Amino acid sequence: MRPVGFSTTPNLVLRLPMWRSRLMLFMLFFVFMLLLIRAFWIQGPGNAFYEAKGVRGTQRELELPAYRGKILDRNGQVIATSLEAKSVIAYNDTVPDDLAPEKLKQLASLLQISDAELRRKLKEERKQVFLKRQVDPAIAQQIKQLEIPGIGLNNEYRRFYPEGEAMAHVVGFTNVEDRGQEGMELSREKDLAGHPGQRRVVVDRLGRVVEEIAILQLPQNGKDLQLSIDSKIQFLAYNAVKSAVEQHRASAGGAVVLDTQTGEILALANYPSYNPNDRKKLTGEQLRNRVLTDTFEPGSTMKPLTVAIALEKGVIAPNTNMAIGAKYLIGPKPITDTHPYGNLTVSQIIQKSSNIGTAKIAMNNLSAEEMWNFFTSVGFGQAPKIGFPGAVAGTVHPHKKWMPTDQARIAFGYGISSSLFQVARAYTIFARDGELVPLTIERSPEFKHGTQIISAKTAIDMRSMMETVTEPGGTAIKAQAEGYRVGGKTGTAHKLVGKSYANKYRAYFAGLAPISAPRIVVAVMIDEPTGGSHYGGDVAAPVFSTIVSETLRTLNVLPDNNLKQMVLQDQNSVDIQSASAKVQQAVLKR
């Protein structure tokens, strides 16, 4: 029997429809064409898109930090500078979702934030998130060693203030964005601030820069600023104020030192203060720059100004004798002195700080308009134009609104408000033979011509009268400075609390030295002394003494007072118990 082939058996032959074969062939061809078109797109027109996507994964534009200008004191000593720091950045698109909990915890610990806060930041939709700014380089190095993908470091600067709390109210501080917030950092922000640049780099999967491609924009550093402040004088003034506040259990204090020749501000000291390098526990009280921003009734420190008006007018002389008495009735409340006096000369009115005498000089010889014109001409009622933020104008009401009782009390420093800085500036007319000196807080060592307010004769007469305040019989023998003749005026003013005077005081002393050729004006304020005496002669005058003697030596000003001669002359009359510690020591050594 002839064998039958398998393919020839009709029952076994499988025949597919032709259309199905063709369909399969067409589909394969179609898919192949799609792949071909896709490959052509990737290699051709669509190449830029994928190239850009690849670049975004490996290239980044980073900021090139600019250096903020330094702040220097008058001698070139740095009082504010910028140190290198790091910012820690998370590139959230590359930080792994399955990051080991242990590494997450270590990173949070180094950043000093909670694990929950770190997780929240890493889940933000933004591709780039600052985890922390201005990180110490040593901490940044530890973060780098964790080798967490997507966690990068960038260079930046943080501000450092070498003088700490002694200079805090002068220099102020910057925020984390390196922008000025207080003091000179704020007022000179435009000059000090730098303008950052940009660079393009290649980073690895850990966010580390492995290649720098291009500098897109160069950074522009800020300009340095040199102030008129002397670090040594500022430090000694701050310590003198701080010691007085602590000794007298006061709430606060301040002092200002002016160079009467150049108009430069040598010191602006405030206490309490703060450390600008560590502001975690900063309070509003610490921030207050009492010398410039606080206003108060200046009390008896106004008396020399009132007397100067009458001297300049020629209606009185230093030796003019006046009947004082126990009371002076102006308005509903009589004016009194701390001690009753019979007759006093004008010079003794200043020496004894007589309210009655000063009020009588004003009421008998001066008009309200004359007083108002004079006070505003020496700067009261106007904010000092020294470019310092927050400097206040104080208040001098229009003279047309003055009642007689207002005029009498303004004569000895009530009913008018000013800052300590304004008082110091007004006293430059006594130091500069009648000229009001223009002041500056920037280094400017040349001699400045001022505005003539009173004659040189009146200024010299006032200096002589103010010197008697610091001599035996005066109210501020503790203001004496070893080796130098000094003069000034005490002030002890009730504090206004609301609309009435409280049983609280401010103690002042404002003066100049050396009297023979005044080089500096110093004004001191101690707020609410509670440790015994609250008088300016006991509380503020010793601070003046310390600041004056140390400042004049720092400025190499020759002494104008033979201490040995002074001690010999005064051994029989000086109240040694009331003298400053240095004078007491000098007397005892004799």
Buried (B, 14 or more C-beta within 10 A) or exposed (E): EEEEEEEEEEEEEEEEEEEEEEEEEEEEEEEEEEEEEEEEEEEEEEEEEEEEEEEEEEBBEBBBBBBBBBBBBBEEBBBBBBEEBBBBBBBBEBBEEEBEEEBBEBBBEBBEBEEEEBEEBBEEEEEBBEBBBBBEEEBBEBBBEBEBBBBBBBBBBBBEBEBBBBBBBBBBBBEEEBEBBBBBBBBBBEEBBBEBBBBBBBBEEBBBBEEEEEEEEEBEBBBBBBBBBBBBBBBBBBBBBBBBBEBBEBBBBBBBBBBBBBBBBBBBBBBBBBBBBEBEEBEEEBBBBBBBBBBBBBBBBBBBBBBBBBBBEEEBEBEBEBEBBEEBEBEEEEBBBEEEBEEBBBBBBBBBBBBBBBBBBBBEBBEBEBBBEBBEBBBBBBBBEBEBBBBBBBEBBEBEEBEEBBBBBBBBBBBBBBBBBBBBBBBBBBBBBBBBBBBBBBBBEEEBEBEBBBBEEBBBBBBBBBBBBBBBEBBBBBBBBBBBBBBBBBBBBBBBEEEEBEEBBBBBBBBBBBBBEBBBBBBBBBBBBEEEEBBBBBBBBBBBBBBBBBBBBEBEBEBBBEBEEBBEEBEEEBEEEBBBEBBBEBBEEE
